[in-house]
């Protein structure tokens, strides 16, 4: 990630593997807030998990089956969802796609 004061330009070499068929890169962060881009291959799964951070996610590309706290919906480009602190959640990519996730506070485990 190339950073100049308050402006961040992510680099292509900033991608890290997440789950199989999923990669992520941190776009911007400070101690209180983090924005992360996730790229999914078709049928890739972001396995169910939970964390203490509040998460808001935006579907930037594709269609996803999203489960939050036992409730499942199919969301397409332009839709978003919120994950409360400690709620179990996960996604499945119905086609290749990208999610933009924000976390508060920032996820130290992603740095």
Beta strands, then each sheet from edge to edge (+ up, - down):
strand 1: 2-4
strand 2: 7-9
strand 3: 16-17
strand 4: 22-29
strand 5: 34-40
strand 6: 45-49
strand 7: 54-61
strand 8: 63-68
strand 9: 71-76
strand 10: 80-83
strand 11: 89-93
strand 12: 97-104
sheet 1: 1+ 2-
sheet 2: 3+ 4- 5+ 12- 7+ 10-
sheet 3: 6+ 11- 8+ 9-
end
